[in-house]
Amino acid sequence: MDLQALTIFVEIVDGGNLAQAARTLNMSRANVSYHVARLEKSLDAELLRRTPQGIELTPMGQQVYEHARNIVHESALMREAVNASANDRQLSGKIGLSAPTGFGQLVMGPWLIEFKKKYPAIILEVRLENFIDNLVKDGVDVAIRVTQEPPPMVVARDLGPVRYALCASAEWAQRHRVPQTLAELRRTPIITSGGVSGRVRMTATQNDHGEEIEFVPTLMSRSYPFVLDCILGGLGLGLVPDYMTHARVQAGEMVSVLADYQFSINRNHMYLMYMPNRYQSRATITFIDFLTDKMGLLRMVRKSGT
């Protein structure tokens, strides 16, 4: 069986189309199509069906894909084991990471520097963005995402709920009345991320009792670093993830509002995601474990309040 043809076939299925497989494998689309045609001819079976929406697997194609995926995976593991044994060298390879802008810049940045110093031969391609529709199509091996529910087609490690803080700049707090109750908060303009609908559903929890507040932000942006700048600029009360405010509050630049409440938006959790059918190199597995450990330590620090 032609291993190259099987690899191309798996890339087509994972990437969703021939063009994406061609880009991933650095081949022409015509060459990709040629190898698939040869594979179908050698098996005397149609594996892919062209539709107006793209391509889809035939029933036989689904069976072949499951076997081909395992063959390609095991082949990659074998090559990696041979290379590592022969060269006795440190981990190498390329890892594509996607993470939310604010969390990536403010929290993960030092982690990535530490990882890179420990494994200098590994190439990190870091994308700080808030949306990835298709991990394989976008060349992402590992993604950090904030959502209520991860997509069903990915492996997702739940890193815990995202906690938010209500804060204002020290200057704003001196010039305005800071809300002392949730009733006053309902009448106070808030700066935060607007979400898809432009409305925010916030839950305020105290002593295991949660109260939901829905509002339209007076200023909204999907970029939390920009939202933080607006809060520090004295534009108003802001709702942002607590990892963005802790140091600012300690430095006296910001003040916490209704600090005896825990706030959440849409009951979101943070997840570490990767594709289940993709070959995970030793470098990628090491990276996933590294991030999971860092997130565990971060949760411990937050629980201790330090």
Salt bridges, closest charged atoms under 4 A:
GLU11 OE2 - ARG278 NH1 3.25
ASP14 OD2 - ARG278 NH1 3.76
GLU56 OE2 - ARG49 NH1 3.28
GLU114 OE1 - LYS294 NZ 2.81
GLU125 OE1 - LYS94 NZ 3.34
GLU125 OE2 - ARG127 NH2 3.60
ASP158 OD1 - HIS269 ND1 3.03
GLU171 OE2 - ARG175 NE 3.72
GLU184 OE2 - ARG177 NH2 2.75
GLU211 OE2 - ARG186 NH2 2.61
GLU212 OE1 - ARG201 NE 3.59
GLU214 OE2 - ARG199 NE 2.91
ASP242 OD2 - ARG163 NE 3.64
ASP242 OD2 - ARG302 NE 3.72
GLU253 OE1 - ARG248 NH1 3.19
ASP289 OD1 - ARG157 NH1 3.79
